[in-house]
Amino acid sequence: MEKQRILPRMTGRNILLGFQHVFAMFGATVLVPLTTGLNVSTTLLAAGLGTLLFHFLTKGKVPAFLGSSFAFLGGYALVAPKLLDPATGEYTLANTEMLPYACGGVVFAGFMYVILAFFVKSFGIRRVMRFFPPIVTGPIIISIGLILAPSAISSAATNWPLAILAFAIIVICNIWGKGMIKIIPILLSVVISYIVAVITNQVDFSAVMRADLIGSPLIPSSFAKFDISAIITITPIALASMMEHIGDIAAIGATTGNNYIEDPGLHRTLLGDGLATSLAGFIGGPANTTYGENTGVLALTKVYDPAVVRLAAVVAVVLSVIPKFDALVNTIPSAIIGGVSFILYGMISAVGVMNVVENKIDFSNSRNLIIAAVILVSALGFNNVGGITFSVLGTSVTLSGLAIAAIRGISLNAILPGNDYTFGRTKE
């Protein structure tokens, strides 16, 4: 057997293929820190290192890139809500006091992957997945997008023409685009809208001029801090992202013609994604997840060499040590982020709907209807009133709407009779 290469042969073709993977993941990966207030350089470092760690744990067999997960945006919004700048009337996205606690929650969310990986290895995937059927995960994913919707409107409202332009470019590229244009609509949307903002004098480059060319992406003050309320709020989101992970691994396998769930095994891919997420949260970055954008690149190029993806990860690490690049990204107007988020947050909910539809969930069944109803009302209702706060051993604990929804949904699914779900299909 040929020994796995760490990086592909450094030919011009492979370098271009590696950069293409960077372009595919870049727009979505950078959008997460821009939306939450996390550091862009730290995010790129977390994505690069997380991808390399994932490849190490999966024996270098799976051509997956790990970028920032959008599933956790709702958790960040709850733990570290946006701050309004009284001078400009815009949201600064810089709740620096609470962001490290949100990152601490992400660290524990990553541990959830490790626990699931252990159970999958010990008991088999079908037994474990009975506790997380689509009737539970689908409504939770739907709730995440709906909770985020007001944030998109608030950011877009700072400059509606710019926000609408960003929104329209994504739609045009995604519907009518061909080749790479169809794969990187978010990146193109941000770049084109940004150029318009520069031309119309809506961008201040003073911070870019002051920034160093080379610097460390690690900011000790942003490292994870731990608070039980933040942990309880963010950790349940892993239920949704783990289901997304399983779907992504299956999609990559279908693209390349390999069954990665069997070899190297779902327990290894879950372990890699989970530890990458914990690493990202610990250094102050967003949760990681396997990226569908890069699966699209695999399908387009027909180049399935995992070493090419590792080259892209190295490029991400190199970009992370350039502070001027970080400063430049942070000059993007919030209206552009709002325009992109306008469709992105809706798509999160749409993915939840798709999860329910593709698994043919029968809503004429009272059991399913009750579980979905309780999850949706709990997530949105309790989120609207700030969750539930109580004291445990003298420590104040706050359960967010999303955490309450996850707990109630999983509990009802386990208690109510008629759980006929088996992994990959619902019994008829």
N, C-alpha and C positions, 0 to 999 in steps of 0.2 A: 504493500500500500504506500502511495506517495505521501510523504510527510507534509502536513499542512503548512503553507507559507504564512508568515505573520503579515507581510505586505505583498502585493503583486509585484511582478517585475516592473521596474520604473520606466516603462516605455511611454511615449507621448500618448498613445491610445489609452493606457490604463490610468494615467494622470487625469485625462479628460473625463474618463468614466467616474473616477473618484470625485472630481469636482462637480460632476453632474448630480451625484448623490447629495453633495453638500447643498447645491442649489435647490434640490427637491425638498430637503428638510428645513432649509434655512428660514423661509417665511413663517412657517407655523411655529418652529422652535423659538424664534426671537419674539414672536407675538405674545407668547406667554409672559415673559418678564416685562414686556411693555405694558401688558394689561394689569399685572399684579404689583409692579414696582420692584421686582427682583432685579438683580444685576445681570446685564446681558453677557458680559464676559464670563461670569460664574456659570451662567446657563450653558454657554457653549462648551466650557470645560467639563461640566457635568455630563453633557450629551456625549462628548468624545470619550471621556474616561468610562462612562457607563456602557457605551457600545463595546469598547475594548474588553471590559469586565464580562459582559454578556457573552462575547465570542470565546473568551477563555473558559467560562463555565459550561458552554455548550460544545466544547471540543472544536471550535472553529468551523462548525458544519452549517450553521444557519446564516444566510445572507441578510441579516436584519440590522437596521439602524435604529437606535433608541434616541428619540427626541423628547421635547417637553410635552407632557400630557395635559390636554384641555379638560379632562374629567375632573381635575382637582381645582379648577378655577373657582367653583362655587365655595369650596372650603376656604380658599384664600380670601374670598370676598367676605366670608362670615367672620373669620378670625382677625383679618387685617383689612377692614373696609377702607375704601378710598377716602382721602382727605381733601377737602375743598380749600383751594388757595384763595383767600379773601381778596388778594390784590388783583388776580386775573379772572376770578370767577370760574376757573377750571379745576378739575380734579387733578391733584398732583401725583396720585398713584405712589406715594412715598410714605406709607405708614411704617416707618423704619422701626418703631418700638415693638410692633406686634408681628411683623413679618418673620423674625427668627422663630417665634412660637408656632407659626404656621408650618415652617420648615421642620420643626420638631414633630409635628403631626405627620408630615410626609415620611419621616424616618420610620415611624411606627407603621404607617401604611405599607411601606416596603416589607416590613416583617410579616405582614399578612400574607404576602406572596410566599414567603419562606415556609410559613405554617401550611398553606395550601399545597405547596410542593411536597412537604413531608407526608401529608395525608394522601396525595395522589400516588406517591411512591409506595406507601404502606397499604392502602386499601383499594387502589384503582380509581380511575377518573370517574367512572359511572356512579359509584357509590357516593363520592364526594359531591358531584354536581347535582344530586337530588336536593341538596339544601340551597342551591342557587339557580333555580330554573328561570327561564325567560320571564315568567309572570312576576318575578321579584326584580330581576336586574333591569328589565325593559322599562317599567315605570320609574325606577330610580334614575336611569339615564335621562328619561324624559324630564324629570324634576330638575336635574342639574341645569339643563338648558333654560328652563323656565325661570329658575331662580336668578340666573345671570342676565336675563333679558333687560331689566331696568338699567343695568350698568351700561349695556350697549347704547341704549337710548340717551343716557346722560352724556356719554362721551361724544356721540354723534351730534348732539344738540349744540355743541360748541362751535360747529361750522357745518351746517347741513349740506351745502354744495360740495364740499370736499369729501364729506362722508358718503354722499350719494355717488360720487365719482368712484370712490374706492369700492363700494358695493357693486356698481355697474360693471367694473372691469372684471371682477371675480365671476359674475354671471356670464359675461360675454366669453371670457376665456374658457370657462367650464363647459358651456353649452356648444359653442362654435369653434373652440380652439382645436388645433391638431398637434400631435406629437408632444414635445416638451411644453408648449404653451398650455395645453390642457392639464399637464401634471403640476405646473407651478403657478396657478392662478393667484394665490395669496402673495407670493413674492412679486409678481408682476403688478398686482394691485397696489402694494405698498410703494414700489419703486416709481411707477407712473404718477400716482397721486402725490408722492413726495416731490417729484420734479415740478409738478404744477404748484405745489405749496412754495417751493423755492422761487419760482418765477414770479409769483404773486406776493413775495416778501413776507411769508408767514413762518419763516424758519430763522432762528437765531444760532449762528455758528460760533459764538464766543466761547462756549464750553468746549467745543471741538479744538479750537486754537490753543486753549489752556491745557488740554489733556496731554499726557506723555505718550510717546510713540510705543514704548515697551514698558510693561508693568505686570504685577501679579494679579491674577483674576480672583485670588482668595482674599476675602475681607473678613477678618476675625470677628468684627462686630455683627456680621450677618450670619455667623454660624448658628446652627440649630440650638434653640432653647426649648425647654420642655415644660408644658403646662397641661394638666389633666383635661381641662375643658377643650383646649385646642386639639389634643390627641383624640378625644372622643368625637369631636366634630369632623375631623379629616379622615381618620382611619377607616370608617365605613365606606368611603368613596372607593377604596380598593376593591370592594365587591364588584363595582361596575367596571373598573379598569382591568381587573383580572379576566372578566368575561371578554373584554375587548382584546386582551392579550391572546386568549385562546383562539378567537376568530382570526386575528392577524397571523398567528403561526400557521393556522390551517390555510389561510390565503396564500402565504409565502410558499407553503408546501404544494398547493395546487398550481402555483405559477412555475415552480421549478421542477415539478414532477417527483418530489421527494416527500415522504411522510415524516416530518420532523416531530410529530407528536409521539411517534414510536422510536425514532432515532434522530437526535440524541435522547429524546424523551421529553414529555411535557413538564415533568418535574424539574428537569435541568433548565428549560427555557423560563419557567416561572421563577426558579431560583435566581437566574441571571437578571431578569427584569426587576425582581424584588430587591436584590442587593444593590443594583444600579440606582434604584429609586431611593433607597436608604442613604447611599453615598451622596447622591445629589442633594437630598434634604439636609444632610449633616453639614455640607460645605456652603449651604445657603442658596441652593438652586431648586428649581421645580421638579416635581416627580417626573420620572422617565417612563416612556412607553414605546413599544414597537411601532414603527411609522408606516402607515399605509402608502404615503407618498413615495417612499423608497421602494415599496413593492411594485408600484406603478412603473418606476424606472427599470426594475428587473424585467417586467413584462415587455416594456418598450425596446430595451436593448438586447434582450435574450442573453445577457451576460450575468451568470449566477455565481460567479466566484466570490465567496465571502471575504477574501483578501482585499477586493476592490472596496468593499464597504468599510473595512478596517482602515484603508487609506483615507476615506472620507472622515472617519473619526479622528485621525491624526490631524487633518486639516482643521477640523473644528477646534482641537486643542491649541493649534498654532494661532488661530484667530482670537482665541480667548486671552492671549497675552499682549494684545494691542489695545490699550485704553482709548486711543483716538477712535478706533472702530466702535467701541462701546458708546463713547460720547456722541458719535455721529448718529447711531441708531436711536439714541435718546432724544434727538432733535425732531423726531417724527411727531407731527401734531396729533393730539389726542383724538381729533375728529376722524383722522384716517383709521386709527385703531377702532374707533366706534363704528365706522362704516364696515370694516372687515368683521368686527365682532357681531354686527347686526345679522349677518348671514351665518357666521360661524356658530354662534350660540343656538340659533334656530336649528342648525344642522345636528347639533348634539342631541337635541330633543328628537329630531327626525330619525337619528340612528336608533334611539330607544324605540320609536314606533316601528322601525324596520325590524328590530330584534323581536318584537312581539308578532309582527305579521309573518315574517319568514318561518317562525316556529309554530305558526297556525294555532295561536292561543284562542281557545273557544270562550268568548265573553258571554255566551248564553249560559255558561256554567256559572252558577252563583258563587262557587268557591273562588274562581278566577276574578270575577267581578269585584268581590269583596276585598281581596288582596290588593288589586290595582287601585281601588278607590281609597283604601286606607293609606297606601303609600303616597298617592298624589296629594291628598288632603293634609296628611301629616307633614310632608315636605314643604308645601307652599304655605299652609296655614301657620304652622309653628315658626317657620322662617319669618313670616310677617310680624310676629309678636316677639321675635328675639329668642325663640326656643324656650327651654325649660331650665331654670336654675335651681339647684338644691345643694345641700351641704353633706359632705362625706368626711367624717373624722375631722371636722373643723375646716375642711377645704371646700371652697365654692366650686361647683361643677356646673357647666352649662352644656346641655344637649341641644345641638342645632336641629332645625327641621329635618335636614337630610339624615342626620344620625338617628333621629326618632323614627323616620320613615323606614330606614334600613332595618332597625331592630324589630319594628312591628311587622314589616313585610316578611322577614325571615322566620319570625316566631309564628305568624299565622300560617305560613306555608308548611311549617313543621307540625303544627297542631291540627289544622283542619284536615278531615279525611279527603281522599281522592287525589293524592299527589301521584300522578301517573307519568311524570316526566322521566325520560331516560336521555342520557347525553346524546345529542345529535338529532333527536326527534322527540315528538310527543306521541304517545300511544293513542291510537284511535279506537 
